[in-house]
């Protein structure tokens, strides 16, 4: 499921990153890599705040839809 469907406060496991090479590289540089755990902190105004690799990052829902996760 896309990261946008993940429940806030629950840890999820990144399965796949979709998109073109430049998008996958950009998300990878932020810490969104396959095999990493991610937690949705909050969702507001079309953006999401997530915890990945002990860092809080704000991303748009468009970018979050490219991150496929499974429950941890």
C-alpha positions as CSV (number, residue, x, y, z in Angstrom):
1,X,0.0,0.0,0.0
2,X,1.2,3.6,-0.5
3,X,2.6,5.5,2.5
4,X,-0.4,7.8,2.4
5,X,-2.6,4.9,3.6
6,X,-0.4,4.1,6.6
7,X,-1.8,4.7,10.0
8,X,-0.2,7.5,12.0
9,X,1.9,6.3,14.8
10,X,2.4,2.8,13.5
11,X,5.7,1.6,12.2
12,X,5.7,0.5,8.5
13,X,8.3,-1.3,6.4
14,X,9.4,0.3,3.0
15,X,8.9,-2.4,0.3
16,X,9.4,-0.5,-2.9
17,X,10.0,3.0,-4.3
18,X,8.1,3.8,-7.5
19,X,8.9,6.5,-10.0
20,X,11.6,7.6,-12.4
21,X,15.3,7.3,-11.5
22,X,15.6,10.9,-10.4
23,X,12.6,10.6,-8.1
24,X,13.9,7.4,-6.6
25,X,17.3,8.9,-6.1
26,X,15.8,12.0,-4.4
27,X,13.8,9.9,-2.0
28,X,16.8,7.6,-1.4
29,X,18.9,10.6,-0.4
30,X,16.2,11.6,2.2
31,X,16.5,8.1,3.7
32,X,13.5,6.4,2.0
33,X,15.2,3.1,0.9
34,X,13.8,-0.4,0.6
35,X,14.1,-2.3,3.9
36,X,13.9,0.8,6.1
37,X,11.2,1.4,8.7
38,X,9.1,4.5,8.5
39,X,6.5,6.0,10.8
40,X,3.8,8.6,9.9
41,X,3.9,11.3,12.5
42,X,1.1,13.6,11.2
43,X,-0.8,14.5,8.1
44,X,-1.9,18.1,7.3
45,X,-2.6,20.3,4.4
46,X,-1.7,17.8,1.7
47,X,1.7,17.1,3.3
48,X,2.9,14.3,5.6
49,X,5.5,14.4,8.4
50,X,7.2,11.1,8.7
51,X,10.0,9.6,10.8
52,X,12.7,7.7,8.8
53,X,16.2,6.9,10.1
54,X,15.6,8.9,13.3
55,X,14.8,12.0,11.3
56,X,11.5,13.8,10.8
57,X,10.9,14.7,7.1
58,X,8.0,16.6,5.5
59,X,7.0,15.3,2.1
60,X,4.0,15.9,-0.2
61,X,1.3,13.3,-0.6
62,X,2.4,13.0,-4.3
63,X,5.8,11.8,-3.2
64,X,4.3,9.7,-0.4
65,X,2.2,7.8,-3.0
66,X,5.4,6.6,-4.6
67,X,6.6,4.9,-1.4
68,X,5.1,1.4,-1.0
69,X,5.0,0.1,2.5
70,X,3.8,-2.9,4.5
71,X,2.9,-3.2,8.2
72,X,5.9,-4.0,10.3
